[in-house]
């Protein structure tokens, strides 16, 4: 039932729709009286009963009440917290279907936002791995003596006892932390904990905690959690050992790190290469094995320190610059043969696209964790004369709507 107040229609009761498709963000899209409806935990073709959670002109966001006509592909989620925990979005779909849905979403984002007619679905390669137990890093929240993740579409806690996408070592540490929560010595200043592991050693970080207090808490945890390290952690992947300090970014999927590097460097050739947003050097070291001269640019002090250490330990000639990626590109006079960019979710942006168009490096690889900003950036580069040689969806985040894309471009 739909009502009207001061010229704005609003929903007075529960309603039904048929889901047309999934969109980026983990929701399904349907229509009601000419308005778009977005709802989570649904699949294309399903008839569902929903309840409005928020409305604005042309759009209704809703919660799922009941699946009236399930898609034949729908499966029972293996995690008892699915639909309550905000960490996963696609556990109700078999993994092969998840990959097909993500590829369709990537094509849709490129077409709608970038106005790009991407290669046909068969031409977008998909790289996938083990869909469970893959996460080497998690952020846990604590409230009222319980430990878990944020609830779906909420800042409230969803307490958990296990997490099927977390690695075995993280699951073990979580079990220990839950036991410690019952100890009266548990400090009240710990609202969240970040864990990062190589499956032998474990980093534990308490954000925003004062150093002496955090150190006492760490020492207490170290008595109970095997392999807990106070400083940087060594992570073996893609043929190298990486020092990763607290606060340094590293990929979370322990099964696909090597394949991501292989995908990004597939076809890379020449004498000179530039790695922008280099982090601890995941791509830089592989580039240094292929190119005579490589410069890696990273703005973060800790990550840049790790990058230098990793290059020296590997015995690879690599120039490391701790500065802003855009600033470094601005001062370049000559284009390298190959440029790799792995920016944060915001993408590379208009100014960097313009500078690349001026320099015109013959090969550009863009690694993106957001298909919307990827579509925007690719549109700018294609407008400057680049063509997409290959698009690869690397599924670093199974069971979630997140996806990684590697775009290879050439002039």
MOBEL-V378630 format. One record per residue. RES is the residue in three letters. SS is DSSP state (A for helix, B for strand, O for the rest). BURIAL is # if it has 24 or more other C-alpha atoms within 12 Angstrom, else .. Layout:
BEGIN
<<RES,SS,BURIAL> <RES,SS,BURIAL>>
END
This chain:
BEGIN
<<UNK,O,.> <UNK,B,.> <UNK,B,.> <UNK,B,.> <UNK,B,.> <UNK,O,.> <UNK,O,.> <UNK,B,.> <UNK,B,.> <UNK,B,#> <UNK,B,#> <UNK,O,.> <UNK,O,.> <UNK,O,.> <UNK,B,#> <UNK,B,#> <UNK,B,#> <UNK,B,#> <UNK,O,#> <UNK,O,#> <UNK,B,#> <UNK,B,#> <UNK,B,#> <UNK,O,#> <UNK,O,#> <UNK,O,#> <UNK,B,#> <UNK,B,#> <UNK,B,#> <UNK,B,#> <UNK,B,#> <UNK,B,#> <UNK,O,.> <UNK,O,.> <UNK,B,.> <UNK,B,#> <UNK,B,#> <UNK,B,#> <UNK,B,#> <UNK,B,#> <UNK,O,#> <UNK,O,#> <UNK,O,#> <UNK,O,#> <UNK,O,.> <UNK,O,#> <UNK,B,#> <UNK,B,#> <UNK,B,#> <UNK,B,#> <UNK,B,#> <UNK,B,#> <UNK,B,#> <UNK,B,.> <UNK,B,.> <UNK,B,.> <UNK,O,.> <UNK,O,.> <UNK,B,#> <UNK,B,#> <UNK,B,#> <UNK,B,#> <UNK,B,#> <UNK,B,#> <UNK,B,.> <UNK,B,.> <UNK,B,#> <UNK,B,.> <UNK,B,.> <UNK,O,.> <UNK,O,#> <UNK,O,.> <UNK,O,.> <UNK,O,#> <UNK,O,.> <UNK,O,.> <UNK,O,.> <UNK,O,.> <UNK,O,#> <UNK,O,.> <UNK,O,#> <UNK,B,#> <UNK,O,#> <UNK,O,#> <UNK,B,#> <UNK,O,#> <UNK,O,#> <UNK,O,#> <UNK,O,#> <UNK,O,#> <UNK,O,#> <UNK,O,#> <UNK,O,#> <UNK,O,.> <UNK,A,#> <UNK,A,#> <UNK,A,#> <UNK,A,#> <UNK,A,#> <UNK,A,#> <UNK,A,#> <UNK,A,#> <UNK,A,#> <UNK,A,#> <UNK,A,#> <UNK,A,#> <UNK,A,#> <UNK,A,#> <UNK,A,#> <UNK,A,#> <UNK,A,.> <UNK,A,.> <UNK,A,#> <UNK,O,#> <UNK,O,.> <UNK,O,#> <UNK,O,.> <UNK,O,#> <UNK,O,.> <UNK,O,.> <UNK,A,.> <UNK,A,.> <UNK,A,.> <UNK,O,#> <UNK,B,#> <UNK,B,#> <UNK,B,#> <UNK,O,#> <UNK,O,#> <UNK,O,.> <UNK,O,#> <UNK,O,#> <UNK,O,#> <UNK,O,#> <UNK,B,#> <UNK,O,#> <UNK,B,#> <UNK,B,#> <UNK,B,#> <UNK,B,#> <UNK,B,#> <UNK,B,#> <UNK,B,#> <UNK,O,.> <UNK,O,#> <UNK,B,#> <UNK,B,#> <UNK,B,#> <UNK,B,#> <UNK,B,#> <UNK,B,#> <UNK,O,.> <UNK,O,#> <UNK,O,.> <UNK,O,.> <UNK,O,.> <UNK,B,#> <UNK,B,#> <UNK,B,#> <UNK,O,#> <UNK,O,#> <UNK,O,#> <UNK,O,#> <UNK,O,#> <UNK,O,#> <UNK,B,#> <UNK,O,#> <UNK,A,#> <UNK,A,#> <UNK,A,#> <UNK,A,#> <UNK,A,#> <UNK,A,#> <UNK,A,#> <UNK,A,.> <UNK,A,#> <UNK,A,#> <UNK,A,#> <UNK,A,.> <UNK,A,#> <UNK,A,#> <UNK,O,.> <UNK,O,.> <UNK,O,.> <UNK,O,.> <UNK,O,#> <UNK,O,#> <UNK,O,.> <UNK,O,.> <UNK,O,#> <UNK,O,#> <UNK,B,#> <UNK,B,#> <UNK,B,#> <UNK,B,#> <UNK,B,#> <UNK,B,#> <UNK,O,#> <UNK,O,#> <UNK,O,.> <UNK,O,#> <UNK,B,#> <UNK,B,#> <UNK,B,#> <UNK,B,#> <UNK,O,#> <UNK,O,.> <UNK,O,.> <UNK,O,.> <UNK,O,.> <UNK,A,.> <UNK,A,.> <UNK,A,.> <UNK,A,#> <UNK,A,.> <UNK,A,.> <UNK,A,#> <UNK,A,#> <UNK,A,.> <UNK,A,.> <UNK,A,#> <UNK,A,.> <UNK,O,.> <UNK,O,.> <UNK,O,#> <UNK,O,.> <UNK,O,#> <UNK,B,#> <UNK,B,#> <UNK,O,#> <UNK,O,.> <UNK,O,#> <UNK,B,#> <UNK,B,#> <UNK,B,#> <UNK,B,.> <UNK,B,#> <UNK,O,#> <UNK,O,.> <UNK,B,#> <UNK,B,#> <UNK,B,#> <UNK,B,#> <UNK,B,#> <UNK,O,#> <UNK,O,#> <UNK,O,#> <UNK,O,#> <UNK,O,#> <UNK,O,#> <UNK,O,#> <UNK,O,#> <UNK,B,#> <UNK,O,#> <UNK,O,#> <UNK,O,#> <UNK,A,#> <UNK,A,#> <UNK,A,#> <UNK,A,#> <UNK,A,#> <UNK,A,.> <UNK,A,#> <UNK,A,#> <UNK,A,#> <UNK,O,#> <UNK,O,.> <UNK,O,#> <UNK,O,#> <UNK,O,#> <UNK,O,.> <UNK,B,#> <UNK,B,#> <UNK,B,#> <UNK,B,#> <UNK,B,#> <UNK,O,#> <UNK,O,#> <UNK,O,#> <UNK,O,#> <UNK,O,#> <UNK,O,#> <UNK,O,#> <UNK,A,#> <UNK,A,#> <UNK,A,#> <UNK,A,#> <UNK,A,#> <UNK,O,#> <UNK,O,#> <UNK,O,#> <UNK,O,.> <UNK,B,#> <UNK,B,#> <UNK,B,#> <UNK,B,#> <UNK,B,#> <UNK,O,#> <UNK,O,#> <UNK,O,#> <UNK,A,#> <UNK,A,#> <UNK,A,#> <UNK,A,#> <UNK,A,#> <UNK,A,#> <UNK,A,#> <UNK,A,#> <UNK,A,#> <UNK,A,#> <UNK,A,#> <UNK,A,.> <UNK,A,.> <UNK,A,.> <UNK,O,.> <UNK,O,#> <UNK,O,#> <UNK,O,#> <UNK,B,#> <UNK,B,#> <UNK,B,#> <UNK,O,#> <UNK,O,#> <UNK,O,#> <UNK,A,#> <UNK,A,#> <UNK,A,.> <UNK,A,#> <UNK,A,#> <UNK,A,.> <UNK,A,.> <UNK,O,.> <UNK,O,.> <UNK,O,.> <UNK,O,#> <UNK,O,#> <UNK,O,#> <UNK,B,#> <UNK,B,#> <UNK,B,#> <UNK,B,#> <UNK,O,#> <UNK,O,#> <UNK,O,#> <UNK,O,.> <UNK,O,.> <UNK,O,#> <UNK,O,#> <UNK,A,#> <UNK,A,.> <UNK,A,.> <UNK,A,#> <UNK,A,#> <UNK,A,#> <UNK,A,#> <UNK,A,#> <UNK,A,#> <UNK,A,.> <UNK,A,#> <UNK,O,#> <UNK,O,#> <UNK,O,#> <UNK,B,#> <UNK,B,#> <UNK,B,#> <UNK,B,#> <UNK,B,#> <UNK,B,#> <UNK,O,#> <UNK,O,#> <UNK,A,#> <UNK,A,#> <UNK,A,#> <UNK,A,#> <UNK,A,#> <UNK,A,#> <UNK,A,#> <UNK,A,#> <UNK,A,#> <UNK,A,#> <UNK,A,#> <UNK,A,#> <UNK,A,.> <UNK,O,.> <UNK,O,.> <UNK,O,#> <UNK,B,#> <UNK,B,#> <UNK,B,#> <UNK,B,#> <UNK,B,#> <UNK,B,#> <UNK,B,#> <UNK,B,#> <UNK,O,#> <UNK,O,#> <UNK,O,#> <UNK,O,#> <UNK,O,#> <UNK,O,#> <UNK,O,#> <UNK,O,#> <UNK,O,#> <UNK,B,#> <UNK,B,#> <UNK,B,#> <UNK,B,#> <UNK,B,#> <UNK,B,#> <UNK,B,#> <UNK,O,.>>
END
